[in-house]
């Protein structure tokens, strides 16, 4: 599998432009990505992309994720959770 942003965007609607905008707008210096198991292989690709597009340091949560109520205590400035429902 070729883990590139182009391939990722072809198969998933992750609103990456919106995420970049939110990271920049928030001024977050540290960002945590919380991904469901199916997207975890894409984690390094997403992390690299967001670090290139913003000035934030991006980390991946590799623990279990059971939805928006499962927020890790990470000490990060911003947590971005990816899942099945659109974010609001």
PDB file with SEQRES, HELIX, SHEET and CRYST1 records, atoms N, CA, C and O in Angstrom:
SEQRES   1 A   88  UNK UNK UNK UNK UNK UNK UNK UNK UNK UNK UNK UNK UNK          
SEQRES   2 A   88  UNK UNK UNK UNK UNK UNK UNK UNK UNK UNK UNK UNK UNK          
SEQRES   3 A   88  UNK UNK UNK UNK UNK UNK UNK UNK UNK UNK UNK UNK UNK          
SEQRES   4 A   88  UNK UNK UNK UNK UNK UNK UNK UNK UNK UNK UNK UNK UNK          
SEQRES   5 A   88  UNK UNK UNK UNK UNK UNK UNK UNK UNK UNK UNK UNK UNK          
SEQRES   6 A   88  UNK UNK UNK UNK UNK UNK UNK UNK UNK UNK UNK UNK UNK          
SEQRES   7 A   88  UNK UNK UNK UNK UNK UNK UNK UNK UNK UNK                      
HELIX    1 AA1 UNK A    5  UNK A   11  1                                   7    
HELIX    2 AA2 UNK A   16  UNK A   26  1                                  11    
HELIX    3 AA3 UNK A   37  UNK A   40  1                                   4    
HELIX    4 AA4 UNK A   43  UNK A   53  1                                  11    
SHEET    1 AA1 3 UNK A  57  UNK A  61  0                                        
SHEET    2 AA1 3 UNK A  30  UNK A  34  1                                        
SHEET    3 AA1 3 UNK A  78  UNK A  81  1                                        
CRYST1    1.000    1.000    1.000  90.00  90.00  90.00 P 1           1          
ATOM      1  N   UNK A   1       0.842  -1.181   0.000  1.00  0.00           N  
ATOM      2  CA  UNK A   1       0.000   0.000   0.000  1.00  0.00           C  
ATOM      3  C   UNK A   1       0.881   1.236   0.000  1.00  0.00           C  
ATOM      4  O   UNK A   1       1.863   1.308   0.739  1.00  0.00           O  
ATOM      5  N   UNK A   2       0.532   2.196  -0.820  1.00  0.00           N  
ATOM      6  CA  UNK A   2       1.256   3.456  -0.894  1.00  0.00           C  
ATOM      7  C   UNK A   2       0.524   4.488  -0.026  1.00  0.00           C  
ATOM      8  O   UNK A   2      -0.508   5.028  -0.425  1.00  0.00           O  
ATOM      9  N   UNK A   3       1.067   4.751   1.153  1.00  0.00           N  
ATOM     10  CA  UNK A   3       0.418   5.635   2.119  1.00  0.00           C  
ATOM     11  C   UNK A   3       0.764   7.095   1.821  1.00  0.00           C  
ATOM     12  O   UNK A   3       1.681   7.662   2.415  1.00  0.00           O  
ATOM     13  N   UNK A   4       0.017   7.688   0.895  1.00  0.00           N  
ATOM     14  CA  UNK A   4       0.201   9.090   0.551  1.00  0.00           C  
ATOM     15  C   UNK A   4      -1.104   9.840   0.823  1.00  0.00           C  
ATOM     16  O   UNK A   4      -2.180   9.245   0.879  1.00  0.00           O  
ATOM     17  N   UNK A   5      -0.988  11.133   0.987  1.00  0.00           N  
ATOM     18  CA  UNK A   5      -2.185  11.956   1.201  1.00  0.00           C  
ATOM     19  C   UNK A   5      -3.122  11.844   0.006  1.00  0.00           C  
ATOM     20  O   UNK A   5      -4.338  11.798   0.189  1.00  0.00           O  
ATOM     21  N   UNK A   6      -2.591  11.800  -1.207  1.00  0.00           N  
ATOM     22  CA  UNK A   6      -3.441  11.677  -2.397  1.00  0.00           C  
ATOM     23  C   UNK A   6      -4.259  10.395  -2.349  1.00  0.00           C  
ATOM     24  O   UNK A   6      -5.453  10.413  -2.647  1.00  0.00           O  
ATOM     25  N   UNK A   7      -3.631   9.280  -1.977  1.00  0.00           N  
ATOM     26  CA  UNK A   7      -4.358   8.016  -1.875  1.00  0.00           C  
ATOM     27  C   UNK A   7      -5.370   8.050  -0.737  1.00  0.00           C  
ATOM     28  O   UNK A   7      -6.468   7.508  -0.861  1.00  0.00           O  
ATOM     29  N   UNK A   8      -5.007   8.676   0.351  1.00  0.00           N  
ATOM     30  CA  UNK A   8      -5.903   8.778   1.503  1.00  0.00           C  
ATOM     31  C   UNK A   8      -7.152   9.580   1.136  1.00  0.00           C  
ATOM     32  O   UNK A   8      -8.272   9.170   1.441  1.00  0.00           O  
ATOM     33  N   UNK A   9      -6.956  10.713   0.488  1.00  0.00           N  
ATOM     34  CA  UNK A   9      -8.084  11.567   0.127  1.00  0.00           C  
ATOM     35  C   UNK A   9      -8.966  10.933  -0.947  1.00  0.00           C  
ATOM     36  O   UNK A   9     -10.142  11.276  -1.072  1.00  0.00           O  
ATOM     37  N   UNK A  10      -8.400  10.012  -1.719  1.00  0.00           N  
ATOM     38  CA  UNK A  10      -9.182   9.322  -2.740  1.00  0.00           C  
ATOM     39  C   UNK A  10     -10.214   8.389  -2.090  1.00  0.00           C  
ATOM     40  O   UNK A  10     -11.312   8.214  -2.618  1.00  0.00           O  
ATOM     41  N   UNK A  11      -9.860   7.794  -0.949  1.00  0.00           N  
ATOM     42  CA  UNK A  11     -10.719   6.810  -0.305  1.00  0.00           C  
ATOM     43  C   UNK A  11     -11.529   7.351   0.876  1.00  0.00           C  
ATOM     44  O   UNK A  11     -12.544   6.762   1.248  1.00  0.00           O  
ATOM     45  N   UNK A  12     -11.090   8.468   1.469  1.00  0.00           N  
ATOM     46  CA  UNK A  12     -11.740   8.988   2.678  1.00  0.00           C  
ATOM     47  C   UNK A  12     -11.975  10.486   2.556  1.00  0.00           C  
ATOM     48  O   UNK A  12     -11.211  11.193   1.900  1.00  0.00           O  
ATOM     49  N   UNK A  13     -13.046  10.967   3.198  1.00  0.00           N  
ATOM     50  CA  UNK A  13     -13.332  12.395   3.268  1.00  0.00           C  
ATOM     51  C   UNK A  13     -12.970  12.865   4.674  1.00  0.00           C  
ATOM     52  O   UNK A  13     -13.822  12.869   5.562  1.00  0.00           O  
ATOM     53  N   UNK A  14     -11.728  13.257   4.881  1.00  0.00           N  
ATOM     54  CA  UNK A  14     -11.249  13.602   6.219  1.00  0.00           C  
ATOM     55  C   UNK A  14     -11.219  15.096   6.496  1.00  0.00           C  
ATOM     56  O   UNK A  14     -10.842  15.510   7.592  1.00  0.00           O  
ATOM     57  N   UNK A  15     -11.604  15.904   5.535  1.00  0.00           N  
ATOM     58  CA  UNK A  15     -11.642  17.358   5.709  1.00  0.00           C  
ATOM     59  C   UNK A  15     -10.279  17.896   6.142  1.00  0.00           C  
ATOM     60  O   UNK A  15     -10.188  18.665   7.099  1.00  0.00           O  
ATOM     61  N   UNK A  16      -9.226  17.495   5.442  1.00  0.00           N  
ATOM     62  CA  UNK A  16      -7.875  17.878   5.839  1.00  0.00           C  
ATOM     63  C   UNK A  16      -7.649  19.385   5.789  1.00  0.00           C  
ATOM     64  O   UNK A  16      -6.950  19.932   6.641  1.00  0.00           O  
ATOM     65  N   UNK A  17      -8.228  20.058   4.805  1.00  0.00           N  
ATOM     66  CA  UNK A  17      -8.086  21.519   4.748  1.00  0.00           C  
ATOM     67  C   UNK A  17      -8.706  22.163   5.981  1.00  0.00           C  
ATOM     68  O   UNK A  17      -8.155  23.112   6.538  1.00  0.00           O  
ATOM     69  N   UNK A  18      -9.844  21.647   6.400  1.00  0.00           N  
ATOM     70  CA  UNK A  18     -10.516  22.182   7.596  1.00  0.00           C  
ATOM     71  C   UNK A  18      -9.663  21.917   8.836  1.00  0.00           C  
ATOM     72  O   UNK A  18      -9.559  22.775   9.712  1.00  0.00           O  
ATOM     73  N   UNK A  19      -9.061  20.746   8.911  1.00  0.00           N  
ATOM     74  CA  UNK A  19      -8.214  20.418  10.058  1.00  0.00           C  
ATOM     75  C   UNK A  19      -7.015  21.348  10.120  1.00  0.00           C  
ATOM     76  O   UNK A  19      -6.686  21.867  11.187  1.00  0.00           O  
ATOM     77  N   UNK A  20      -6.358  21.563   8.982  1.00  0.00           N  
ATOM     78  CA  UNK A  20      -5.216  22.482   8.938  1.00  0.00           C  
ATOM     79  C   UNK A  20      -5.651  23.864   9.394  1.00  0.00           C  
ATOM     80  O   UNK A  20      -4.957  24.508  10.181  1.00  0.00           O  
ATOM     81  N   UNK A  21      -6.796  24.320   8.906  1.00  0.00           N  
ATOM     82  CA  UNK A  21      -7.310  25.637   9.284  1.00  0.00           C  
ATOM     83  C   UNK A  21      -7.574  25.718  10.787  1.00  0.00           C  
ATOM     84  O   UNK A  21      -7.224  26.714  11.421  1.00  0.00           O  
ATOM     85  N   UNK A  22      -8.181  24.690  11.359  1.00  0.00           N  
ATOM     86  CA  UNK A  22      -8.483  24.682  12.792  1.00  0.00           C  
ATOM     87  C   UNK A  22      -7.208  24.663  13.642  1.00  0.00           C  
ATOM     88  O   UNK A  22      -7.137  25.332  14.674  1.00  0.00           O  
ATOM     89  N   UNK A  23      -6.210  23.902  13.210  1.00  0.00           N  
ATOM     90  CA  UNK A  23      -4.944  23.857  13.952  1.00  0.00           C  
ATOM     91  C   UNK A  23      -4.306  25.244  13.945  1.00  0.00           C  
ATOM     92  O   UNK A  23      -3.861  25.730  14.985  1.00  0.00           O  
ATOM     93  N   UNK A  24      -4.260  25.875  12.782  1.00  0.00           N  
ATOM     94  CA  UNK A  24      -3.667  27.207  12.673  1.00  0.00           C  
ATOM     95  C   UNK A  24      -4.459  28.231  13.483  1.00  0.00           C  
ATOM     96  O   UNK A  24      -3.882  29.049  14.200  1.00  0.00           O  
ATOM     97  N   UNK A  25      -5.791  28.178  13.360  1.00  0.00           N  
ATOM     98  CA  UNK A  25      -6.649  29.135  14.063  1.00  0.00           C  
ATOM     99  C   UNK A  25      -6.522  28.998  15.577  1.00  0.00           C  
ATOM    100  O   UNK A  25      -6.553  29.994  16.299  1.00  0.00           O  
ATOM    101  N   UNK A  26      -6.379  27.774  16.050  1.00  0.00           N  
ATOM    102  CA  UNK A  26      -6.304  27.542  17.498  1.00  0.00           C  
ATOM    103  C   UNK A  26      -4.951  27.938  18.081  1.00  0.00           C  
ATOM    104  O   UNK A  26      -4.830  28.173  19.283  1.00  0.00           O  
ATOM    105  N   UNK A  27      -3.936  28.011  17.222  1.00  0.00           N  
ATOM    106  CA  UNK A  27      -2.595  28.306  17.709  1.00  0.00           C  
ATOM    107  C   UNK A  27      -1.960  27.138  18.450  1.00  0.00           C  
ATOM    108  O   UNK A  27      -0.977  27.322  19.168  1.00  0.00           O  
ATOM    109  N   UNK A  28      -2.505  25.945  18.285  1.00  0.00           N  
ATOM    110  CA  UNK A  28      -1.996  24.764  18.975  1.00  0.00           C  
ATOM    111  C   UNK A  28      -0.552  24.474  18.568  1.00  0.00           C  
ATOM    112  O   UNK A  28      -0.209  24.472  17.386  1.00  0.00           O  
ATOM    113  N   UNK A  29       0.267  24.235  19.559  1.00  0.00           N  
ATOM    114  CA  UNK A  29       1.662  23.864  19.310  1.00  0.00           C  
ATOM    115  C   UNK A  29       1.832  22.342  19.311  1.00  0.00           C  
ATOM    116  O   UNK A  29       2.752  21.806  18.693  1.00  0.00           O  
ATOM    117  N   UNK A  30       0.917  21.653  20.025  1.00  0.00           N  
ATOM    118  CA  UNK A  30       0.939  20.193  20.060  1.00  0.00           C  
ATOM    119  C   UNK A  30      -0.457  19.674  19.726  1.00  0.00           C  
ATOM    120  O   UNK A  30      -1.459  20.171  20.239  1.00  0.00           O  
ATOM    121  N   UNK A  31      -0.501  18.666  18.858  1.00  0.00           N  
ATOM    122  CA  UNK A  31      -1.766  18.099  18.391  1.00  0.00           C  
ATOM    123  C   UNK A  31      -1.688  16.586  18.527  1.00  0.00           C  
ATOM    124  O   UNK A  31      -0.673  15.972  18.200  1.00  0.00           O  
ATOM    125  N   UNK A  32      -2.762  16.001  19.009  1.00  0.00           N  
ATOM    126  CA  UNK A  32      -2.863  14.551  19.119  1.00  0.00           C  
ATOM    127  C   UNK A  32      -3.924  14.067  18.143  1.00  0.00           C  
ATOM    128  O   UNK A  32      -5.047  14.571  18.144  1.00  0.00           O  
ATOM    129  N   UNK A  33      -3.573  13.091  17.308  1.00  0.00           N  
ATOM    130  CA  UNK A  33      -4.533  12.466  16.406  1.00  0.00           C  
ATOM    131  C   UNK A  33      -4.999  11.161  17.034  1.00  0.00           C  
ATOM    132  O   UNK A  33      -4.185  10.310  17.394  1.00  0.00           O  
ATOM    133  N   UNK A  34      -6.308  11.009  17.161  1.00  0.00           N  
ATOM    134  CA  UNK A  34      -6.894   9.784  17.685  1.00  0.00           C  
ATOM    135  C   UNK A  34      -7.651   9.136  16.529  1.00  0.00           C  
ATOM    136  O   UNK A  34      -8.649   9.672  16.046  1.00  0.00           O  
ATOM    137  N   UNK A  35      -7.165   7.982  16.096  1.00  0.00           N  
ATOM    138  CA  UNK A  35      -7.681   7.326  14.901  1.00  0.00           C  
ATOM    139  C   UNK A  35      -8.323   5.984  15.222  1.00  0.00           C  
ATOM    140  O   UNK A  35      -7.868   5.285  16.127  1.00  0.00           O  
ATOM    141  N   UNK A  36      -9.385   5.610  14.485  1.00  0.00           N  
ATOM    142  CA  UNK A  36      -9.898   4.257  14.615  1.00  0.00           C  
ATOM    143  C   UNK A  36      -8.888   3.280  14.006  1.00  0.00           C  
ATOM    144  O   UNK A  36      -8.021   3.675  13.226  1.00  0.00           O  
ATOM    145  N   UNK A  37      -9.012   2.017  14.368  1.00  0.00           N  
ATOM    146  CA  UNK A  37      -8.027   1.022  13.939  1.00  0.00           C  
ATOM    147  C   UNK A  37      -7.802   1.007  12.426  1.00  0.00           C  
ATOM    148  O   UNK A  37      -6.665   0.849  11.982  1.00  0.00           O  
ATOM    149  N   UNK A  38      -8.850   1.168  11.632  1.00  0.00           N  
ATOM    150  CA  UNK A  38      -8.720   1.133  10.181  1.00  0.00           C  
ATOM    151  C   UNK A  38      -7.882   2.259   9.609  1.00  0.00           C  
ATOM    152  O   UNK A  38      -7.306   2.112   8.531  1.00  0.00           O  
ATOM    153  N   UNK A  39      -7.800   3.392  10.316  1.00  0.00           N  
ATOM    154  CA  UNK A  39      -7.008   4.530   9.843  1.00  0.00           C  
ATOM    155  C   UNK A  39      -5.622   4.600  10.481  1.00  0.00           C  
ATOM    156  O   UNK A  39      -4.788   5.396  10.049  1.00  0.00           O  
ATOM    157  N   UNK A  40      -5.368   3.792  11.487  1.00  0.00           N  
ATOM    158  CA  UNK A  40      -4.070   3.870  12.171  1.00  0.00           C  
ATOM    159  C   UNK A  40      -2.875   3.670  11.242  1.00  0.00           C  
ATOM    160  O   UNK A  40      -1.850   4.319  11.452  1.00  0.00           O  
ATOM    161  N   UNK A  41      -2.950   2.804  10.224  1.00  0.00           N  
ATOM    162  CA  UNK A  41      -1.806   2.701   9.312  1.00  0.00           C  
ATOM    163  C   UNK A  41      -1.499   4.015   8.571  1.00  0.00           C  
ATOM    164  O   UNK A  41      -0.376   4.228   8.113  1.00  0.00           O  
ATOM    165  N   UNK A  42      -2.495   4.877   8.463  1.00  0.00           N  
ATOM    166  CA  UNK A  42      -2.328   6.174   7.810  1.00  0.00           C  
ATOM    167  C   UNK A  42      -1.799   7.239   8.776  1.00  0.00           C  
ATOM    168  O   UNK A  42      -1.512   8.360   8.356  1.00  0.00           O  
ATOM    169  N   UNK A  43      -1.671   6.911  10.039  1.00  0.00           N  
ATOM    170  CA  UNK A  43      -1.261   7.870  11.058  1.00  0.00           C  
ATOM    171  C   UNK A  43       0.017   8.624  10.736  1.00  0.00           C  
ATOM    172  O   UNK A  43       0.020   9.854  10.795  1.00  0.00           O  
ATOM    173  N   UNK A  44       1.110   7.935  10.395  1.00  0.00           N  
ATOM    174  CA  UNK A  44       2.339   8.669  10.071  1.00  0.00           C  
ATOM    175  C   UNK A  44       2.179   9.611   8.879  1.00  0.00           C  
ATOM    176  O   UNK A  44       2.762  10.695   8.862  1.00  0.00           O  
ATOM    177  N   UNK A  45       1.397   9.205   7.891  1.00  0.00           N  
ATOM    178  CA  UNK A  45       1.148  10.063   6.726  1.00  0.00           C  
ATOM    179  C   UNK A  45       0.397  11.320   7.151  1.00  0.00           C  
ATOM    180  O   UNK A  45       0.761  12.428   6.759  1.00  0.00           O  
ATOM    181  N   UNK A  46      -0.652  11.145   7.955  1.00  0.00           N  
ATOM    182  CA  UNK A  46      -1.420  12.293   8.447  1.00  0.00           C  
ATOM    183  C   UNK A  46      -0.564  13.200   9.320  1.00  0.00           C  
ATOM    184  O   UNK A  46      -0.619  14.423   9.198  1.00  0.00           O  
ATOM    185  N   UNK A  47       0.220  12.600  10.194  1.00  0.00           N  
ATOM    186  CA  UNK A  47       1.081  13.367  11.087  1.00  0.00           C  
ATOM    187  C   UNK A  47       2.084  14.205  10.299  1.00  0.00           C  
ATOM    188  O   UNK A  47       2.240  15.399  10.550  1.00  0.00           O  
ATOM    189  N   UNK A  48       2.753  13.576   9.355  1.00  0.00           N  
ATOM    190  CA  UNK A  48       3.732  14.302   8.518  1.00  0.00           C  
ATOM    191  C   UNK A  48       3.062  15.441   7.761  1.00  0.00           C  
ATOM    192  O   UNK A  48       3.594  16.550   7.699  1.00  0.00           O  
ATOM    193  N   UNK A  49       1.895  15.167   7.187  1.00  0.00           N  
ATOM    194  CA  UNK A  49       1.179  16.177   6.424  1.00  0.00           C  
ATOM    195  C   UNK A  49       0.822  17.379   7.295  1.00  0.00           C  
ATOM    196  O   UNK A  49       1.058  18.523   6.908  1.00  0.00           O  
ATOM    197  N   UNK A  50       0.253  17.118   8.473  1.00  0.00           N  
ATOM    198  CA  UNK A  50      -0.158  18.220   9.345  1.00  0.00           C  
ATOM    199  C   UNK A  50       1.040  19.002   9.872  1.00  0.00           C  
ATOM    200  O   UNK A  50       0.957  20.219  10.035  1.00  0.00           O  
ATOM    201  N   UNK A  51       2.143  18.326  10.137  1.00  0.00           N  
ATOM    202  CA  UNK A  51       3.346  19.044  10.579  1.00  0.00           C  
ATOM    203  C   UNK A  51       3.895  19.932   9.466  1.00  0.00           C  
ATOM    204  O   UNK A  51       4.405  21.019   9.735  1.00  0.00           O  
ATOM    205  N   UNK A  52       3.794  19.475   8.215  1.00  0.00           N  
ATOM    206  CA  UNK A  52       4.256  20.286   7.082  1.00  0.00           C  
ATOM    207  C   UNK A  52       3.353  21.497   6.854  1.00  0.00           C  
ATOM    208  O   UNK A  52       3.832  22.570   6.488  1.00  0.00           O  
ATOM    209  N   UNK A  53       2.051  21.325   7.070  1.00  0.00           N  
ATOM    210  CA  UNK A  53       1.084  22.385   6.788  1.00  0.00           C  
ATOM    211  C   UNK A  53       0.889  23.365   7.946  1.00  0.00           C  
ATOM    212  O   UNK A  53       0.375  24.466   7.744  1.00  0.00           O  
ATOM    213  N   UNK A  54       1.291  22.978   9.146  1.00  0.00           N  
ATOM    214  CA  UNK A  54       1.128  23.831  10.326  1.00  0.00           C  
ATOM    215  C   UNK A  54       2.469  23.888  11.054  1.00  0.00           C  
ATOM    216  O   UNK A  54       3.429  23.241  10.638  1.00  0.00           O  
ATOM    217  N   UNK A  55       2.536  24.636  12.106  1.00  0.00           N  
ATOM    218  CA  UNK A  55       3.763  24.682  12.902  1.00  0.00           C  
ATOM    219  C   UNK A  55       3.660  23.789  14.138  1.00  0.00           C  
ATOM    220  O   UNK A  55       4.497  23.870  15.036  1.00  0.00           O  
ATOM    221  N   UNK A  56       2.641  22.944  14.184  1.00  0.00           N  
ATOM    222  CA  UNK A  56       2.406  22.096  15.351  1.00  0.00           C  
ATOM    223  C   UNK A  56       3.211  20.804  15.296  1.00  0.00           C  
ATOM    224  O   UNK A  56       3.537  20.307  14.219  1.00  0.00           O  
ATOM    225  N   UNK A  57       3.525  20.271  16.464  1.00  0.00           N  
ATOM    226  CA  UNK A  57       4.101  18.939  16.600  1.00  0.00           C  
ATOM    227  C   UNK A  57       2.930  17.982  16.750  1.00  0.00           C  
ATOM    228  O   UNK A  57       2.112  18.141  17.656  1.00  0.00           O  
ATOM    229  N   UNK A  58       2.842  16.988  15.871  1.00  0.00           N  
ATOM    230  CA  UNK A  58       1.699  16.084  15.835  1.00  0.00           C  
ATOM    231  C   UNK A  58       2.100  14.705  16.348  1.00  0.00           C  
ATOM    232  O   UNK A  58       3.104  14.139  15.915  1.00  0.00           O  
ATOM    233  N   UNK A  59       1.305  14.172  17.276  1.00  0.00           N  
ATOM    234  CA  UNK A  59       1.531  12.840  17.830  1.00  0.00           C  
ATOM    235  C   UNK A  59       0.316  11.969  17.545  1.00  0.00           C  
ATOM    236  O   UNK A  59      -0.771  12.470  17.258  1.00  0.00           O  
ATOM    237  N   UNK A  60       0.517  10.663  17.628  1.00  0.00           N  
ATOM    238  CA  UNK A  60      -0.560   9.705  17.384  1.00  0.00           C  
ATOM    239  C   UNK A  60      -0.931   8.993  18.668  1.00  0.00           C  
ATOM    240  O   UNK A  60      -0.058   8.584  19.434  1.00  0.00           O  
ATOM    241  N   UNK A  61      -2.229   8.843  18.904  1.00  0.00           N  
ATOM    242  CA  UNK A  61      -2.722   8.041  20.010  1.00  0.00           C  
ATOM    243  C   UNK A  61      -2.883   6.625  19.475  1.00  0.00           C  
ATOM    244  O   UNK A  61      -3.683   6.386  18.571  1.00  0.00           O  
ATOM    245  N   UNK A  62      -2.129   5.695  20.028  1.00  0.00           N  
ATOM    246  CA  UNK A  62      -2.170   4.321  19.537  1.00  0.00           C  
ATOM    247  C   UNK A  62      -2.997   3.404  20.430  1.00  0.00           C  
ATOM    248  O   UNK A  62      -3.112   2.208  20.161  1.00  0.00           O  
ATOM    249  N   UNK A  63      -3.567   3.962  21.485  1.00  0.00           N  
ATOM    250  CA  UNK A  63      -4.415   3.177  22.363  1.00  0.00           C  
ATOM    251  C   UNK A  63      -5.786   2.960  21.745  1.00  0.00           C  
ATOM    252  O   UNK A  63      -6.053   3.394  20.625  1.00  0.00           O  
ATOM    253  N   UNK A  64      -6.643   2.288  22.484  1.00  0.00           N  
ATOM    254  CA  UNK A  64      -8.003   2.025  22.031  1.00  0.00           C  
ATOM    255  C   UNK A  64      -8.777   3.335  21.889  1.00  0.00           C  
ATOM    256  O   UNK A  64      -8.498   4.315  22.580  1.00  0.00           O  
ATOM    257  N   UNK A  65      -9.739   3.333  20.994  1.00  0.00           N  
ATOM    258  CA  UNK A  65     -10.580   4.500  20.760  1.00  0.00           C  
ATOM    259  C   UNK A  65     -12.024   4.027  20.644  1.00  0.00           C  
ATOM    260  O   UNK A  65     -12.369   3.293  19.718  1.00  0.00           O  
ATOM    261  N   UNK A  66     -12.863   4.446  21.582  1.00  0.00           N  
ATOM    262  CA  UNK A  66     -14.253   4.018  21.587  1.00  0.00           C  
ATOM    263  C   UNK A  66     -15.194   5.185  21.348  1.00  0.00           C  
ATOM    264  O   UNK A  66     -16.316   5.187  21.854  1.00  0.00           O  
ATOM    265  N   UNK A  67     -14.760   6.164  20.594  1.00  0.00           N  
ATOM    266  CA  UNK A  67     -15.621   7.286  20.256  1.00  0.00           C  
ATOM    267  C   UNK A  67     -15.235   8.565  20.965  1.00  0.00           C  
ATOM    268  O   UNK A  67     -14.246   8.617  21.696  1.00  0.00           O  
ATOM    269  N   UNK A  68     -16.035   9.604  20.736  1.00  0.00           N  
ATOM    270  CA  UNK A  68     -15.727  10.935  21.247  1.00  0.00           C  
ATOM    271  C   UNK A  68     -15.704  10.999  22.767  1.00  0.00           C  
ATOM    272  O   UNK A  68     -15.087  11.898  23.338  1.00  0.00           O  
ATOM    273  N   UNK A  69     -16.367  10.055  23.428  1.00  0.00           N  
ATOM    274  CA  UNK A  69     -16.367  10.077  24.888  1.00  0.00           C  
ATOM    275  C   UNK A  69     -15.065   9.501  25.449  1.00  0.00           C  
ATOM    276  O   UNK A  69     -14.821   9.574  26.654  1.00  0.00           O  
ATOM    277  N   UNK A  70     -14.240   8.933  24.586  1.00  0.00           N  
ATOM    278  CA  UNK A  70     -12.984   8.307  25.000  1.00  0.00           C  
ATOM    279  C   UNK A  70     -11.826   9.260  24.704  1.00  0.00           C  
ATOM    280  O   UNK A  70     -11.015   9.004  23.814  1.00  0.00           O  
ATOM    281  N   UNK A  71     -11.756  10.348  25.447  1.00  0.00           N  
ATOM    282  CA  UNK A  71     -10.750  11.380  25.229  1.00  0.00           C  
ATOM    283  C   UNK A  71      -9.521  11.102  26.097  1.00  0.00           C  
ATOM    284  O   UNK A  71      -9.620  11.095  27.324  1.00  0.00           O  
ATOM    285  N   UNK A  72      -8.366  10.875  25.469  1.00  0.00           N  
ATOM    286  CA  UNK A  72      -7.172  10.589  26.268  1.00  0.00           C  
ATOM    287  C   UNK A  72      -6.692  11.822  27.024  1.00  0.00           C  
ATOM    288  O   UNK A  72      -6.804  12.945  26.532  1.00  0.00           O  
ATOM    289  N   UNK A  73      -6.161  11.607  28.218  1.00  0.00           N  
ATOM    290  CA  UNK A  73      -5.574  12.678  29.011  1.00  0.00           C  
ATOM    291  C   UNK A  73      -4.135  12.838  28.534  1.00  0.00           C  
ATOM    292  O   UNK A  73      -3.226  12.195  29.058  1.00  0.00           O  
ATOM    293  N   UNK A  74      -3.933  13.692  27.545  1.00  0.00           N  
ATOM    294  CA  UNK A  74      -2.656  13.745  26.840  1.00  0.00           C  
ATOM    295  C   UNK A  74      -1.819  14.979  27.155  1.00  0.00           C  
ATOM    296  O   UNK A  74      -0.607  14.967  26.938  1.00  0.00           O  
ATOM    297  N   UNK A  75      -2.430  16.029  27.656  1.00  0.00           N  
ATOM    298  CA  UNK A  75      -1.703  17.273  27.874  1.00  0.00           C  
ATOM    299  C   UNK A  75      -1.433  18.035  26.579  1.00  0.00           C  
ATOM    300  O   UNK A  75      -0.695  19.020  26.583  1.00  0.00           O  
ATOM    301  N   UNK A  76      -2.021  17.590  25.475  1.00  0.00           N  
ATOM    302  CA  UNK A  76      -1.845  18.258  24.182  1.00  0.00           C  
ATOM    303  C   UNK A  76      -2.739  19.490  24.106  1.00  0.00           C  
ATOM    304  O   UNK A  76      -3.757  19.578  24.792  1.00  0.00           O  
ATOM    305  N   UNK A  77      -2.344  20.438  23.262  1.00  0.00           N  
ATOM    306  CA  UNK A  77      -3.150  21.641  23.068  1.00  0.00           C  
ATOM    307  C   UNK A  77      -4.456  21.344  22.333  1.00  0.00           C  
ATOM    308  O   UNK A  77      -5.473  21.996  22.572  1.00  0.00           O  
ATOM    309  N   UNK A  78      -4.420  20.350  21.432  1.00  0.00           N  
ATOM    310  CA  UNK A  78      -5.582  20.040  20.602  1.00  0.00           C  
ATOM    311  C   UNK A  78      -5.615  18.545  20.338  1.00  0.00           C  
ATOM    312  O   UNK A  78      -4.588  17.944  20.022  1.00  0.00           O  
ATOM    313  N   UNK A  79      -6.790  17.941  20.467  1.00  0.00           N  
ATOM    314  CA  UNK A  79      -6.990  16.530  20.130  1.00  0.00           C  
ATOM    315  C   UNK A  79      -7.957  16.475  18.956  1.00  0.00           C  
ATOM    316  O   UNK A  79      -9.040  17.057  19.005  1.00  0.00           O  
ATOM    317  N   UNK A  80      -7.558  15.771  17.901  1.00  0.00           N  
ATOM    318  CA  UNK A  80      -8.417  15.595  16.731  1.00  0.00           C  
ATOM    319  C   UNK A  80      -8.783  14.121  16.665  1.00  0.00           C  
ATOM    320  O   UNK A  80      -7.923  13.249  16.542  1.00  0.00           O  
ATOM    321  N   UNK A  81     -10.083  13.870  16.751  1.00  0.00           N  
ATOM    322  CA  UNK A  81     -10.586  12.494  16.709  1.00  0.00           C  
ATOM    323  C   UNK A  81     -11.218  12.233  15.349  1.00  0.00           C  
ATOM    324  O   UNK A  81     -12.062  12.994  14.876  1.00  0.00           O  
ATOM    325  N   UNK A  82     -10.788  11.140  14.739  1.00  0.00           N  
ATOM    326  CA  UNK A  82     -11.357  10.734  13.471  1.00  0.00           C  
ATOM    327  C   UNK A  82     -12.319   9.583  13.742  1.00  0.00           C  
ATOM    328  O   UNK A  82     -12.036   8.710  14.563  1.00  0.00           O  
ATOM    329  N   UNK A  83     -13.465   9.584  13.045  1.00  0.00           N  
ATOM    330  CA  UNK A  83     -14.434   8.519  13.266  1.00  0.00           C  
ATOM    331  C   UNK A  83     -15.409   8.428  12.120  1.00  0.00           C  
ATOM    332  O   UNK A  83     -15.109   8.833  10.997  1.00  0.00           O  
ATOM    333  N   UNK A  84     -16.575   7.894  12.408  1.00  0.00           N  
ATOM    334  CA  UNK A  84     -17.552   7.625  11.377  1.00  0.00           C  
ATOM    335  C   UNK A  84     -18.534   8.770  11.140  1.00  0.00           C  
ATOM    336  O   UNK A  84     -19.102   8.880  10.053  1.00  0.00           O  
ATOM    337  N   UNK A  85     -18.736   9.608  12.125  1.00  0.00           N  
ATOM    338  CA  UNK A  85     -19.714  10.676  12.016  1.00  0.00           C  
ATOM    339  C   UNK A  85     -19.034  11.991  11.651  1.00  0.00           C  
ATOM    340  O   UNK A  85     -17.890  12.215  12.047  1.00  0.00           O  
ATOM    341  N   UNK A  86     -19.705  12.861  10.910  1.00  0.00           N  
ATOM    342  CA  UNK A  86     -19.128  14.174  10.608  1.00  0.00           C  
ATOM    343  C   UNK A  86     -18.922  14.969  11.901  1.00  0.00           C  
ATOM    344  O   UNK A  86     -19.689  14.829  12.854  1.00  0.00           O  
ATOM    345  N   UNK A  87     -17.893  15.792  11.922  1.00  0.00           N  
ATOM    346  CA  UNK A  87     -17.709  16.604  13.114  1.00  0.00           C  
ATOM    347  C   UNK A  87     -18.441  17.908  12.959  1.00  0.00           C  
ATOM    348  O   UNK A  87     -18.670  18.384  11.847  1.00  0.00           O  
ATOM    349  N   UNK A  88     -18.806  18.477  14.077  1.00  0.00           N  
ATOM    350  CA  UNK A  88     -19.593  19.707  14.030  1.00  0.00           C  
ATOM    351  C   UNK A  88     -18.948  20.784  14.847  1.00  0.00           C  
ATOM    352  O   UNK A  88     -19.471  21.896  14.926  1.00  0.00           O  
TER     353      UNK A  88                                                      
END                                                                             
